[in-house]
Amino acid sequence: MSFTILVTAVLAVQTPSGDSSAYLDAEARRLVAASRSRRETIDRSIIGYSTTMRERIGVGIRALRRDRLLYRRELALRITWRRDSVALIDVIGARQSVPAAAPKRTLPEDLKGDAGDYAFDPADDRMTIGFSARRDTTGQDSTRDSTRERGLEFQHPLAPGSEAHYRFATGDSSIVVFPDGRTIRLRELRIIPRRLDVRLLAGSFWIDEESHAVVRALVRPARAFDLEQDVGDDDDDIPGFVKPIRVEFRFLTIDYGLWEGRWWMPRLIAMDAVATAGSFLQMPMRYERVYSEYEVTGDTTMRRGARPPPATLADDSIARAACHEREDTEKISCRCREGTGRCQAFRVNIPTDTAALLSSTMLPPSFGADNDSLISAGEMEELTRAVGKMPAAPWQFGARPPRWGLARYNRIEALSLGARGTLDFGRLQLEGTGRIATSDAALDLETGLVRDNTTTRVRLAGYYRLAAVDPTARSLGIGNSLNALILGRDDGDYFRGTGAELTISPSVTVPQRFAVRVYAERQRPVEKQTDFSLPHLFNNDHLFRPNITADSADQLGAAVTFRTQRGIDPERNRWNADVTVDGGVGDFAFVRASSTLRMTAPLGRVAGAIELAGGMSAGRVPVQSYWYLGGPGTMRGYDGNAQRGDAFWRGRLELGNQWPAARLVLFTDVGSAGPRDHLSTAKLLAGVGVGASFLDGLVRVDVTRAVRSPTGWRVDFYSDAAL
């Protein structure tokens, strides 16, 4: 996976633009000019260096029950680099796996070829994350002010003429004191994009006041990458229900350390982002690379020299041919960069003891393990504070292309079709969704104003919509819609809600640890409007069950949910829990509290999972605020609304084989719901069955026998299972 982000660029001589609006203070103008002057030159005083490089990559997937780890890779190298010589790279640890499918650790593919990308030339004027020098960069060179990759061109904030794209301001300052009494003063240059453009960056550069070198960069794109908006026609073959496909960056950072009292060398490169598809898929992505244990040799008397002019295509071709001629005879590999007229020769040593590489103590910790970071706790805390201070998006109007083809199916609306659109004002987004039911032409309308910063998402909305009694059951999602249409089974229960709500939740780029909702709502009952389904075509007696008769109520209420999770690797113990407290006043005054605990663990050759949940209430609870048991999310083997009440408890136990890619699972569910004063005497529901689980429970098929009345067999297709 490639995360191509330009973080430095070579700057040509040019007087800063006369656009005074680009500089919010005179000090910012001075810092930009001084940094540009430095970047005109090149420092070849470093003759060689040795360093240890440790890197890890993790890609996960968020789901309602628990997060999962889809891909992980850890790498450790010892790099010995000498100018105008062959770089030596010793692999001291390497492993990768796909925990959700094939958890067995293996060596990364093409390890020998990839290792060369980590041996950098200190004189180079760019450092990229996930950018392979072996790609064709269409003639780009290290002195360009932007780089183009797959149609995206990133504008460097310090490039000549960047005043047309950015505004600058000075921020904080810091003084570093060394044991010998020497001090270095660092100054923050805040980078403020003029418009919402994924090709622009927002954030801060920390600049050494003495050398004017950028020693730390903390940035993110000015807005999220949107496949449809930024790539265009290339996404025509992507189904509409997975759009929009976006990547939200929390931060990208490069931090340099001062070695031998003179040379700034890269120390930390890190990225945190989340890719989203439609409204149902979120994939967190983290990247960390650390260089440590430097030994640097160089000529302290050598001055910075003028940067040589860009090489021609002919120069590049000659250098490439010369290096490739050496590959067979000297047993080396080549890394050639377009526009430089030179190639880096390197030799990779991969020990034959694969087991030692996979278990090396030099490897960084895997995601979900103890001490889960290459970044120290203090650094992470400082980084989190800095991310929170990053410049806000500029005010700017833009309209995203409307998303057509929203569709769902249930026994109230039959087929409901709609569209969603967004007006982007930079710091605020205005969202609108409209639907129409084919059963009775009832409209479903919602509009919301969203403020999303680096940590929190706040949304104020007004709506007239069909609401599910249990939002966590996803009754209005694609899974229940397919079950209703294809199997003739709608497990949801519904009412009509009209009102306004304020919701507060974490930004998509951070863990979803809480959710808050405050609302004023008129709630009204709705009736079943259709019995159409595929089974009904062949059997007129196959009918949907009636909908609940919701209480008419005008309510003012609130709900708060807290979530936590420990562990993400299926080869280790994992647990997660959530607690929800909600209530309302108005026609009904009540308060409810519920909690769910889920645990999974490897048990030798099998894996086990247990889930326990319960809830209790006080006051007079409306029917639409009862807890409901029935369906794959609560009680397998039973249809929706098999039992309901203002109190409940339930549990489930699962045992399956250890291989997460495809599991055969045995399970049982038990539970009951009813009046809180008589819950102990309520009828017990119980089901046992067998299921097939794929990708660590992301896809699940169960066959269940309800063993307590009403008994019967039931097949469920759903996602996000315990195992």
N, C-alpha and C positions, 0 to 999 in steps of 0.2 A: 504494500500500500504506500502510495506516495503522497506526502503532504508538502507541496512545493510552495515555500514561502520565502520571498526575498527579504533578507534582513540587513544586508549592507550593499552598497553600490559605490563604484569609483566615480569621483566627481571631476569634471573638467573645469578649467579656469573660466569664471564668469562672474561679473559683478552682480550682486543680488539685485533682484527686481526693484524698481522704484515704487512698487505698490506698497505704500506705507501701511495699508490695512493688514498686511501679512504679519507684521510684528506688533505685538501688544505691549512691548517695552523695548527700550534701547539695548538692554543686556541680551535679549534674545537675538537681535540683529547681529550683535558682536559674536555670540557663540556660533551662529550659523556661518558667518563669514570665516571665522577662524577654523572651524571644522572643515569647511570646503577647501581652504588653503592647504590644510594638512593632507587631505585626500587627493590632492594633485600629485603628491609625492609617493614614493615607495620605500619601504624599509627592508633592506636585504642584509641587515647586520646580524641576524640570527643564522648561524652556520648549521646548527642542528639541534634537535631536541629528542628526548625520550619521554614517554608519558603512558599512563594506564588509562584506557578508555572503557567505561562501562555504560551500557545502554539497555533500555527496556521499552517495549511497546505493548500496549494493552488495548483491546477493543472489546467492549461489552454490549449488552442489550438490556434495556430497562423493561420491566414488566410489573404487573400489579402485585403478584405474590412475592417475587424476588428478582434481583438482578442476576444476570448470567455473564460469564466470561467466554467470549467467542474465540478470541485469538490472543496469544501472548508470545513474546520473544524476548530473551535475555542474551546479551552478548558481552564478553570481556576480552579486550585486546591489549597487548603491550606493543607500542609503536615506537620504532627508532627511525627517525627521519634525518637525512643529511642532504644539504643543498647540492644540486647537480650530481646526485648519486642515487643509488637504489634504496628505497625505503623498505625496511624490514618490519613485518607485521607478524607477531606471534599470537595465535588464537589460544587463549588460556581458559576459555569457557564459552559455551554456546548451546542454546537449546530453543526450541519452539514447539508449540502444540496448539491444538484447537480443542480446548477443554469441553466445549459443548457437544463435540462429536467424536474426536479422537484424542483423548487426553495423554496418550503415550508421548513422551518427549523425544524429539528427533533433532538432528542437526539442521539448521536453516539451509534451505536450498541456495545454491550458488554462493556459498559462504566465501569461497576463494575470491570470486569476482567482486562481491560487495565490500569486502574488508578494505579494499583500496580507497574507498570513499572517505574513510575516517582519518587518513594520513593527509593532513592539510599543509599547505605552504603558508607560513606566517606572513609572507608578502602578498598573498592573494587578497583581493579586495571584496570578496563576498564570502559569506558562509550561509549555506542553505540547509534546511531540514528536509531530509528525504529526497534531495535532489541528486540524481546520479550523473556524474560527469560524463558517463558513457552515452547519455542520450544525445540526440541531435538537437542542438539549441539554435539551429537555423542562423548560424553566423553571429550569435550574440557573443560579446566578449566582456571581460571583467571591467571594462571602463564604461560600459553602458549605464545609463541612469535608470533603466528598467529592464525587466526580463519578461519574455513572453513564453508561457507554457500552456498548451492546450487552449489558446485563444484568450488567456488572461494576462494582462500586462500590469505589473505592480510598479507604482511610482514611488521611488525612494524619497523620503522627506528631505534629505539634504542634497538632492540632485540640483544642478543648475536650473533655474526657472521654476523650482518647486513652489514658489510663492503663488503660482496660479492654482495650486492644488491644496495648499496648506496654510494655516496660520500658526504662529509660534509665540510662546510665552515662557519666561523662566519660572521655575518652581522652587523646590526645596534645594538646600545645599547640605553637603556632608563633608566632614574632615576625617581623614584616616591618619592615625598616628602610629608610626612604626617604633619598634623597641629602641632604635638608635636615635630617636628624636625627630626623624624626618617626617614631614606631613605632606599629604596630598589632599587637595581640595577638589571635590566633585560637585558639579552643578547640573541640575535637572533642566532639560529643555523639553517643554511640553509641546506635543505635536497634535494639532487640531485640524482635522480634515474639513475642507470647505463644503463638501457635498457627500451624500450617501452613495459611495461607490466602493464596491468590493476590491477595487484596484488601489485604493488608498488605505493608509494605516492611521490609527489613532493610538496615542500612548505617550511614552516618554523615552528620551535618550539621556543617559547620565554621561557627562563629558568631563574628562580630566582637564582642569584649568591650566595646567602647565603644558601638557602636550597637545591638548585639544582632541584627544582620541576619544571615540565613543567606547566606553568601557562597560556599559550595560544598556540593553534595549528591552523595553517591556511594551509590547504593542499588540494590537489585534486589528483585523480589517474593519473599515468604517461601518460596514454592515455585513450581515450573514451572506455567505455564498448561496445563491439560488440557481439551481440547475436550469430551470425554465427561463429565468430572466437573464442569466449570464452566459449560457451556452446556446439557448434558442432551439433551433431546428433539430439539434442532435438528440433531443429527448422525445421525438415523435413516437417511438416504439414503446415508451414507458406507459403502463396503464395509468389511467387518471386517478384511480383510488389511492395510489401511492404518492401522488403529488400533493403539495410541493415537496421536492427533495432539497433540503437545505443543510448547510454546515454552519453552526454557530461556534465561534471561537471565544473561549473565555480569556485566554492569553497566549502569547508567544514571547519567549524571553531568551536572551543570550546574555550571559554574564561573563566578564573577563576577570582574571586575577593577575596581579603584578608579581613577576618572578625575577629573581636576581636583582630586585630593586630597579629594573628598567623596562622589561618586556611584558607587555600585556598579552596574555595568552587566553584563549577560550577555556572557560571552566565549566559552565553549565549551559545546556540548551534544553529547553522544555516547551511543551505545548499541551494545552488542554482544550478539547473541543467536543461537540456533540453533533452527530449527523441525525437528521430526522427525515422520515418519509411519511407524508400524510399526517394524520392525527393519532396514529397507532404505533409508530415505531420510533424509538430513540436509541441511538448507539453512541455511548460515551467513548472517546478516544483519548488516550494519554501517551505522551512520548517524553522520555527523559534520557539525556546523555550527559555524562560527567567525565571530564578529563582531570586527572589528578597525578600526583607523584612526578611532577615535571623535573627534568634535568635539562637545562638550557645552556648551550654554549654559543658564544657570538663575539663579535668585534665591537667593543664598547666605544671605540673611537670612530666608527663608521657613521657618517651622516646620512640622512635621508636623501635620496636622489630623485631626479625627475622621472616620472612614470613614462615608460617607453610607449610609443604610439601603438595602436591596435595592429595586430598581425593581419596579413592578408590571407585569403583562402589558400593561396599557393604555399605560404609559410606554414599554415596548419597542415596541409597535405604532406609537405616534406617531413615535418616533425613526426607526424603519425606513421608515415612509412618507415622512417628510421627506427622508431621505437618498436614497431611490429617486427622488424627484421631481427631484433635482439631477443624477442620472446622465446623462440625455440632454442637458440644457442645458449642463452644465459638463464633460461628457466625463470623468466620474469613475466609480469603482466604490466599492461600499460593503461594509464588513465589520461586521456587527452581532452583538453578543453578548447572549444572553438574560440577563435579570436585571440589566442595567446601565443601561438607559434611554438608551443612546447608541450611536452608530455611528461607525466610523472611515472617513472618506472618503480614497481614495487614487487616484493617477493613475500608470499604468504606461507607461513609454516603452520600446518594443521596437524597436531599430533594424531597418531593412529589409534590411541586409546580413547575411543568414543565415550565410554562410560565415565572416564575422568572429566571430559569436557562437559558432559551433561550434568555432572554433580559438583562442578568446581565451586569452591568456597568464594572465588572471586566474582562470581556472577551476582548481579543485583537481586534483591528479593523480588519474587513474583507478586503480581497484584493480588491483593487479598491475604497476603501472608503477614506475619508479624513485622513490625518496623517497615511498613509498606510505603517506602519512598526512598529515592536517592537524594532527596532534598531534606535537609534537617528540619526539625520542628520549628526552630527559630526563623530559618529562611522562608519556610512555607507561611508562617504567620506574617512576616514582613511582605512576602509576595501577595498574600491575600489583601493586606491593607493597601498596597500599591495598586492592585487591580481595582479596588473600590474607588480610588481617586482618579482613575483614568478619565480623560476628557469625555464629556457626554456627546452624543451624536448631534450634529447641527440641525437646526430647524430647516426643513426642506420638504416641499410637497412632491409626492410621487404616487402613482396608482399602479398596484400590481395587477397583472392579468387576472381576470375573474376565473375561478375554478368551477367549471361546469361539471355536471354529471354526478352530483352528490345523490346517492341512492341508498334506501334502506327499505326493509319490508317487515311488517308486523300486522297483527289482526285488527288494529285500530285504523291505521292509515292505508292498509294494503301497500302498494308501491308508492313511496314518497320520493319525489324528485326535487332537486334544488341546486343552488349555486351559492358560492361564497366569494366575496370580494374584500379587498383591503386598500384603504387610503393611508399612505405612509407620510407622516409629518416629521419624520426624523426622531424626535424624542417621544412622540406619541403615535400610535397606530389606531385607526378607526376601522373596525371589522364589522361586516354585515353578512348575515346568512338568511336565505329565504328558501322555503320548501312549500310544496303543495301536495296534499294527499290525493291519490287517485280514487279513494273510496268515497269521499264526500266533499272533495275540493277544499277541505279545511287548510288554512294557511298556518305555517310555522315560521315565525319571524324572530330574529335576534340581532341586536347591534351592541357593540361593546367598544369602549375606549381603553386602550392598553398602554401601560407604561412599564417598560422592561429595561432594567439596568443590569449591572454585572452580577447582582446577587438576588434580586427580588423582582417578581412579576406581579403587577397590580392591574386588575381589570374591573371596570365599572360597566355594567351591562343592563339593558332593558330587554324584555323578552315576552313573547306569547308563544308557548311551545308545549309539545308533548313531553312529559317528564316521566322517568322510570322511578318506581318506588325505591329501588336499590341501585344507585348509580354504579357501584362497584361490580355489579353483575353484568354490566355492559349490554343491557337488553336492547339498546338502540345501535349496537355495533354490528359489524359485518358478520360475526359468528352467529349471533341469534337470528339475524336476518336470513342467512342461508338455511339455518335449521327450520325457520318458519315456512319458507318457500318450498324447500326441497323435502323436508321430513314432515311438514304439517304440524310443527310443534313450536309454539311461542312460549318461552318460559318467563317472559317479563310480565309485569303488571304496571298500569299506567294511570296518570291523571293529567289534567290540563293545568299548567301553571302560567300565570300572568303576573309580572312584577319587575323588580329591579334587584340586582345583587352586586355586592363588592366581594371579589375574591383576591386573596393574597397567597402566593406560593413562591417557592424558589425559582430563580431563573433556570431556563432549560439547561444551562451549562454547569449547574451545580447539583449535587444529590438532592433528590426530592424528599426532604426530611419532614416537611409539614405542609399543611394546607388550611386556609381559613376562609370561611364563607359567611357573609352577613347578608340577609335578604329580607325584603318585604314582598309578600306573594299572596295572590288570590288563587286558591286551589279549588278545582272543580272536577267532578267525575266525568269520565268518558266511557262510551260503550263500544263493544266489539262491532266492527263494521263489515267484516268479511270473513268468509270461511275458505277462500280460495287458497289452494296449495297443490302441489303435484299429487300427493296421495288423494286429495279430494276429487281430482279429475277422474280417478279410477274407482273411487268409492264415495258415494254421496253421503254416507254415514260418518265419514272421517271429518270431524268438525273441530275447530279451535274451541278451547274452553272459554267460558265467559271471563271478562275482565272484572277486577274487583269493583265494588261500589264505593268509590272514595267519598270521604266526608267533604262537604262544602265548607271551606274555611278561609278566613283572612288572617294571615299569620305574619308576625315579625319574629325572625329567628336567626340563629347562628350555629355554625358547626366548626369544630377545630379537630384536626387529625395530626398525630405525630407518628413518624415511622423511624425505624432503625434497622440496620442490617450489619451482621458480622460474617465475613467470609463470602467468597465468590467462586472459589475453585471447587469443582465437584469431587476432587480427591481429598478434600478436607472437610471438617465439620462446618456446617453453615446454619445460621439461624437469623430470623428476622421477625419483627413484631410491629404492630400498629395499635394505636389507641385513639378512639374517636369519642368526643363528647359533643352532643348537639341538643338543641332544645328550641322552644318557641313560646311566644305569648300571643294572645288574640282570642279567637274563638276557642282555641285549645291551648292550655298552659301545661307544658311538660318539659322534662329533661331526660335524656338517654345517655348511656355510656356503654361502649362495647370495646372489646379487645380481641386480637388474634395473634397467636404465637405459632410460628412454623419452624421446624427443625429438620435438617437432612444430614445424613452421616454415612460414610462408607463403613460397611460391616463385613470385612473380609471380602468374599467374592460377591456379595450382594450390597445393595444400597437401601437404606431405610429412610422413611419420612413420616413425620407426625405433624398434625395440625389441630390445634385446639382453639375454640372461639366461644365467646359468650357475651351476652348483653342484658342489661337491666334498665328499667325506666321508672320514673315517678311522675305523677300527675295524670291528666286525661290525655291520652295519645290518640290522634286521628288515625283512621285505618291506613292511610297512605304513608304513615310513619311507623307502622309495625315492622317487625323483622319477618322475613319470609324465608322458608326452607323449601327446597326443591330445585332441581337442575344441577348441572355439573359444578357450579361454583360453590354450592352449599350441601346438597344431598343428592348424590347420584342414585339412579334407580327410580326417582320420583319426578313428576312434572312440577312446574312452578306452582307456588302457593299450595304445596301439599300440607303445610302447616304454617300458621302465622300467629303472632301475638306480640305483646309489649315486653316479652322476655324470651330468651332462647339460650340454648347451649348446643354445641355440636363438636364432633371430633372425627378425624380420619387417620387411618394408618395405611402405609403403602410399603411394599417390599418388591424390589426388582433387581435384575442383574446389574452389575457394576458398569457395563459399557453404556455411556450416555447417548451415543449416536442412535442406538435402537435398543429399547428395553422391553422386556415382557414383565408386566407389573401385576401383582396381586394386591387387592385393596379391600377395605371395608370402611363404610361411613355410618355413623350413628348420631342421633340428635333429636331434639324436640323443641317446639316453640308453643307458647300459649300465654294465658294470663299470668302475670308475675306472682300472684298470690297462690296459684295452683300449678306452677311449673313442674313441681316434683311429681305430680300425679298425671301430667300430660302424657298422651300416648307416645311411645317411643317409635321413631322411624329408624330403619336399619337396612343397609344394602351391602352386598358383597359382589365382587366381580373381578374381571381380568381386563387389562388394557395393554395397548401398544403405545410406547412413548418414543418420540424422536427428538433429537437435538436437546437433550437434557430437559424434556418436558415442554419445549416450545410448541410442539404439535402432539396431540394426544387423541386416541380413539379408545373408548371404554365400552364394554358390554357389562351391564349391571343387573343383578336380580334383587328387587326389593323384597325382603324377607318378612317385613311387617306390613300389615294392611295399610293402604291398598297394595297388594303384591303384584308383581309383573316384571317383565323384561324391558330393558331400555338400552339403546345405543346412543352414545354421545360423541360428537366431534367438537373439540374445543382446543384452546391454546392456554399456555401458562399453567401447567400442572405442577404438583408437588415434586414428582419424579419424572 
